[in-house]
Amino acid sequence: MLVVKKQAITIDGNDISLLLNYVANPKAQVIFAHGAGADMSHEFMANFTALLNKADINVTRFNFPFMDKRRLTKKKYPPDKMPKLLDCYQSVIDYVYHQENSSPPLFIGGKSMGSRVAVTLMADKNYRQALSSTKVQAVFCLGYPFHPTKKPEKLRLAPLFEANRPTLIIQGERDTLGNKVEVNSYGLLPHCKLIFLEDGDHSFKPRVKSGFTFADHMESAAENLCNFISVNTKLTNNVSTLR
């Protein structure tokens, strides 16, 4: 049985929207943050959440403050500064752990910018104690923004090197924010596990001529995350039940 509910929590006077997809007997719990251009209800976010639910994993999505502001005003505000994004994400972690269901192992991550915020939380010494108290196991990145588009010199590698938890990075080979050739040249540390989706772009979409489909890559990404969760929680049951 799947339970879907919307809620809001207040952070520094701002109401933050939550969307919770919970299964009956979860093997793990995931907090899944959106990117800079689309909110928690975007098709990518919804489809990936459904794949994780199918594998008996709870998923909590949420909107960063700037995204709720966009929704209310119909104006395109830029993302909040990193400190505000970090505080928001940490507050959501605290809420999920203390108010909802603290039993399943907890993993954090996101799509693009959301993944960068999650990894930065792991790397920032000011948040490590809080993360430890909520028993966050590891972090996952779906299309990590290694650099801005067309600015490969402006690298965002520091959080990945400094994170103190296992990190799964699932990246399209053609991602304009970090393609396979670029990423393999960065010399990431062993705690970072890299998975490349053949011919995929930043949203994992391959070209028709590749022979792959977007659905193939979404299922592959979800399977890889489920296996990563299994390894990092020492689960003995098989969570690769998506195909």
Secondary structure, 3 states (H helix, E strand, C coil): CEEEEEEEEEECCEEEEEEEEEECCCCEEEEEECCCCCCCCCHHHHHHHHHHHHCCEEEEEECCHHHHHHHHHCCCCCCCCHHHHHHHHHHHHHHHHHHHCCCCCEEEEEECHHHHHHHHHHHCHHHHHHHHHCCEEEEEEECCCCCCCCCCCCCCCHHHHHCCCCEEEEEECCCCCCCHHHHHCCCCCCCEEEEEECCCCCCCCCCHHHCCCHHHHHHHHHHHHHHHHHHHHCCCCCCCCCC
